[in-house]
Every structure is written in C-alpha cells, then in structure tokens.
Amino acid sequence: MKFYIATDHAGIAYKDFVKEYITNKGHEIVDLGPDSTDRVDYPDFGRKCAEHVIADKGSFGIVICGTGIGISMAANKVVGIRAALCHDAYTASMSRAHNDAQILAFGERVVGKGVIESMIDAFIDTPFEGGRHAGRVAKIEACGYGADID
C-alpha cells in the first residue's frame, strides 16, 4: 500500500513514528510536510494530503493535528475524499469496512503510540465490505453536489 502523510505543527511529533511504523510493515509512505515545528495552518496540509490521495488512485493518507478534527475537516473538503477521524482500532476498522475511508485522521494530543499502531493495523487490514455500504458511500459522494439522495 502507498500512504501519504501530512500534519500541522501540533501533529509533527508523531509523524516520524508513523512513517517508521508504516515502512516497517512493508508499505510506502510519502511525507508531505511540514518539516519543522514552526506554526502552520492545518487546512493547507489536510488539503495537500487529500489531493495527493485523489490523484494517486488506490493510495491512502494519514493526517495528524492536535485533535485530528480540523485536519480531517480540511481533507474532507476535497471532492471524493472520505477522511475518518478515529480514536481507536474499532473506529479505524469501521471507517474502512463501512465507509471506504481513504484517509485516517487522528490527534496527537488525543491518542498514544500504542493506539496509533492498532489504528494503523486496523485501517490497513480491513477491506471495504461493499454491499449495503456501497449505496451509502455513493450517497456520501453525492452530498453537496445538488444530487437528490432521497
């Protein structure tokens, strides 16, 4: 699997840990920044990750900020992206199984390294179930574009 990772200044401390964990599992990871703890705006990096994931079909992303909230909201503004803010392995697994999420989001100030490992494992190991969930994902895709989803 190929992953893109982006953070803001409040998520950068865990970035190297995540990159090492992903590569040790045999996956590729591309760092989209930032490269220092200088203050940056999370919307810029959430969007950057989402745009790379959309452009590189079949790839995935990881975005990290202080809480994961802002950066996941920014990523979700990119058409076609489903970024899931997760707090444990269960939410990470369900984000893939039921929502076909392409981006895992979490907060550095919210979860510890052990939880991050379990979320990444769940995200990687859980396939999209399709079936009844496919129609729901299609409705997510239609939201905001004037489509009638009744």
Summary of the structure (lengths in Angstrom):
residues: 150
radius of gyration: 14.5
end to end distance: 35.5
largest distance: 46.5
contacts: 503
relative contact order: 0.16
helix: 45%
strand: 16%
